[in-house]
Amino acid sequence: MKHLCLLAIPAAIAAHSPLASAQATLNLNDGVMRIPSVTVGSDVYTNVILRFGADGRFGLEAATPPAGNPGGGGGGAQTLQLSYAPQPNTQYWYTAQGRVVAACSNLPQAAITLKVPAGATAQAKVPLVISLAGWAPSGNPPAPVPQDAAGLEQFAAAGMASATFEYRGCDNWSSPLIARTNVNETFDIASSDFGLGLAAIKAAVAERNLPIDTSRIVVAGTSFSSNLIFTVATKHRLQGAIALAGGCDYDCNATGTTYEQPNDFRVNGAAIRVAAVSGSADQLFPPVGLGSSGYGASGARARILTAIPDAAKRPASFYTYVAPGAGHEVNATMWAKARTFAQCMTNLRPAGDCAADDR
């Protein structure tokens, strides 16, 4: 890997920075510049990362704010802006006429927001919840799915690190979130949108010594993404998954494929815990029975557990909650339940608080 020690920094940084470290390094392979510290007045920003973009300019990718400032270190909450570059993808599906190639979102660079709660330390690392938003506006190609700002704040408020990121959608209501599909009908998990987003988060944790325990990661998804997150969790070897305002899609098949539900919920030899939260008046994903888009909390739980005959392959727990009167939304009570379920999945709560499947 080639590195170049710079004696000066880009004009874009110098214009805003009275003093910056002369020991910046530029990785010529990926166009990433790392600056140990940048001083602006009396404030020192550390771990500054710039990336060379297609427009021929360096853009700020991440920086740790000064200690003691809002959003800074020194025991306060930290919010970091990261990114990943989605890889070329040939998304396809089958109709009665044969294979059709989908049009997918154009997303050269996907934004990631990572939030570390106040009080997290190297001696008391916190688990991470990655929260994914639902379907983006229609179009051809469709717009990318945005970050889930609500989920980011909800899980961070519960004493856990939280993250969210953009990902691509395709015009057949699918996504390269779980796996990239190739024209030769092969699949790749690591270079999927979720795989690259997760890798970028883990790299930031390692490079910046962030107090996050990456052996305890839960994924949450709302509406469209709620159909995918059980498969995301098992394929990407996470510790739990929470479906919000959903549970599983119209078919709800437990086949183990990348586009249907897992038929084996074991990760590293042990079954993981999952949850589904939905509203009693949700017409798209009703709690019991099939709606216009799929199954909500109780229906998804029943169908998935019934479809897996081997008890060892079923989820270790399948928590469900149905919010009285709620439609296709996530209200305050539903968020509270999701936070509790995430705490149970990452062992932040005593076992006695997490024994029952239905609450």
N, C-alpha and C positions, 0 to 999 in steps of 0.2 A: 504494500500500500504506500503510495507516494504522499509525502507531506512537504509543504513549503513554508518555511518560517518567514513571516512578513515583517518588514520594517515599518510599514505604514498600514493604516486601515482604510477601508473604502470611504469615499467622500460622504456617502449617505450616513455613515456612522459618525464620522468626524464632525460633520455639521451640527450634530446634536450632542456630541460628547467632548467636553474639554480635555479629558484625559482617558486614554484607553491603553490596555496592555499591549506592549510591542511584541509579545510572544504569541500572537495569533497564529493559528495553523490552518492551512487550506488543504483539504483532501481533494486531490485532482480527480479521483475516481468518481466521487458523487457530488462534487461542487459544494461541499459543506465547509464553512469557516467557523472555527471555534475560538472564542476570545475568553480567557480566564476571568477578566473583570473589566468593566467600563465605569468610569467615574463621571457623574453628572452633578456638578456642584458639590454638595457634601454627601451625596448618595452614591453607593457603589452597587452596581448590578453585576452579578457573577454568572458564570456558565452561559455566556451569550453565544447563541448559535445563529449563523446566517446561512442561507442557502441561495446558490446562484440559480436564477429562474430563466424561463424561456425568453423573457423580455430583455435578457442581457444584464440584469441588475441583481444585486444581492438584496434579499428580503429577510427581515427578522423572523426567525422561526421560534425561538424560545429564549428566555432569560429569567434568572431568579431575581426577584425584586429585593431591594435593600431590607436588612433586618429591622424590625420594629415598625415598618410601614404597613398600612393595610394591604393584605395580600402578600406580605413579605415573609421572611424566615424568622428565626429567633423565637420559635414557639408559636408564632401566628400562623394563620392559614396561608397556603401558597396556591396560586393559580398559574398554571403554565400553559402556554400555547405551543402545540406541536403540530406535526403534519405527517402524512405519508403519501406516496405516489401510487395510485391504483395501477395495476398492470393490465396490459392489453388482454381482452377477453372476447371469446366467441360464445355468446350465450345462445342456447338452442332449446327447442322443445318440439314435441311431436303432435301433429294433427292427423285427421283421417287421410290427408293427402301426403303425409310424410314429414320429414324434418323441416322446421322453419327456424331461421336465425333471427334472434331478437335484436332490436335496437336498444342500447343501454345508455345511461347517463354519460355525458362527457364531463369527466372530473379529473383533470390533469394532476391536481393537488388537493388532497382532502384534509380539512382542518380537524384538529383534535384539541379538546380542552381537558386538562387534568387538574383536579383540585385535591389538595392534601389538607386535612383538617388541622386546626390548632391543637397543640398538645401531642401530636404524633412525634415520637422520637426513635432513635436507633435502638433504644432499649425496649420500646413499646410500639412496634410497628403495627400499622393498621391494615386490614384487608381492603380490597378494591372492588367496587361495583361499576361495571361498564353499562351505561344506560343508552339504549338505541331508540330513536324516534320511529314513528309510523310512516305511512306512505306519503310521498311527496306529490306536488301538483302534477296533473297529467300532462302529456306532451309526447312528441316523437322527435328525438328521444325524450324520455321523461326527465324532469329535473332531478338532481341528486336528492337523496334523503338528508335533511338537515340534522344538525346536532340537537340533542334532547336537553335543552336548557333546564327544564323543570326537573327531570330526573337527576341531573348533575347536582342541583341544589338540595334536592330531597335526601339523597343518600349521603352527601357530605354532612348534612345536619345531624345525621345519626351516628357520627363518630367514625365513619369509614371514609377512605379515599374514594373519589368518584371520577369517572371519565365519560366522555361522550365524543362521537366523531361522525363525520359525514360518510355516507357510503352510496354506491350506485344502485339504481333501480332499472328494470328493463320493462319493455312494453308488453310482456306476457305475464306481468305481475310476479316476476321472479327477480332475483338479484344475485350477483356474484359475492354476496356477503359471506356465505358459508364456504363456498368453493368456487374456483374459477373453472369454467368449462372450456374445452378446446374443441376445435373443429374435428379432431379425430376421436371425439367422444371420451376423452380422458378427463380426469378431475384433479385439481391440485388444491390442497387445503392451505398450505403455508402462505401461498401468494394470493389468497382471497383477500377481499377488502378487510374482513375481520382479522385475518392472520397478519396482514401488514400493519393494521392499526394497533393490534395487541403487541406486535414486535416493537413498534415505535415507542409505545408506553413503557415496555419492559426495558428498552435501551435507555430511556430517560431516567428511569428509576436507578439503573445501575450506574450510569455516568454521573448522576448528581447525588448519589447516595441518599435518595429520598426514603423516608421511613415508611415504606409500603411493603407488605408481605405478599409477594407475587405467587406464593403457593396457595393463597386464599383469594380467588377471584370468582365473582358471581356476575352473570350477565342478565340484564333486564331488557325487555322489549315491549313496546306498546303497539296495539292494533296489528298492522301488517307484520312488524318485526316479532310480535308475540308468537306468530306461527313458526318462526325460525329458531328461536333462542334455545329450545331443548336440543336441537341438532347442533347449533353453535357450541353449546356447552360440552357435549360429548365428543364432537369432532375435534375441538380445540382444547380438550382436556382441562376444563374448568371445574370448579367445585360446586356450582349450583346455577339455577336459571329460574327467572321469574317472568311469567307471561302476564301482562297488564292489558285490560280491555280486550281480552282474547284468550286463547288457549291452544287451539290448533285449527287448521284450515278446513275447507269443506269436506275433504276426504278423511283427514285425521288418521292416515294409515301409519301404523308402526312397522315400518319396513327396514329402517336403518339406512336408507338412501339419503343423499344430501338434500333432497327436496321433500322428504316426508319425515315423520317422527322417528326417533331412535327405537330400535327393538332391543337395545342393551344400554342401560344407563350406568354402567360401570366405568369409572375412570381410575386408572392405576390400580385395578383390581377391586375397587370398592364402589358400591352404588352411591350416586350423588343425590342430594335433595333438590326438589324442584317445587314450584308454586305456580298457581294461576289465580288471578284476581279479576273479577268482572262485575258488571252491574246487573241487577235483577231485571231492568228494563232495556237492556242492550239488544237491539234487533239484529245487529250484524253477528254478534257472538253471544247468544243468550246462554245463561248459566246451565240450563238443562235443555237438551234437544238441539237440533240444527237450525242455525239462522241463515241469513242470506250469504254470509261469508265463512261461517265455521261454527265451532263449539267454544263456549265460554268455560268458566272454571270447573264446575262439577261435571259437565259433559266431557270435557277433555280428559279429566282425571279418570273417569269411568272407562272411556274408550281406550286410552293408552294402557291402563293397567290390565284390562280385559284382553288386549291384543298381545300381551307378553306372558306366555304360560309359565316361563321359568321365573320363579319368585326372586332368584338371586340377581336377575337382570332388571328387575323393576326398580324405580326410584326408591331410595332409602326412606324418603318421606315425600308425600305429594300434598303440600299445604294448599288449601283453597279458601277463598273468601268471596262472598257475594254481597255487594253493597246494595242495601234496600233502596229502590227507586232510581238508582243511577242508570243512565243510558250508556252510550258509547263514549265514555270519558274516564278520566282518572281523577276522582275527587280526593279531598283531604283525608278521609277515612281510609280509602284504598291505598293512598301513599303511605299512611301510617302502618298498615298491614304489610305492605311491601318492604318497608324498612325493618320491621320485626322479622319477617321471613329471611331477609338478607343477613341480619345479625345471627339468626339461628344457623344458617348455612355456613357462616364463617366462624362459628363458635364464640361469638361475642356475648351470647346469652347463655345462662345455665341450661343444662340439658332438661331440667324440669319445666322450663318455659317453652320448650320446643318438642314436647313429646307427642302432641296430638296432630293428626293430619289435617283436620278441619277445625277452623276457628272463625 
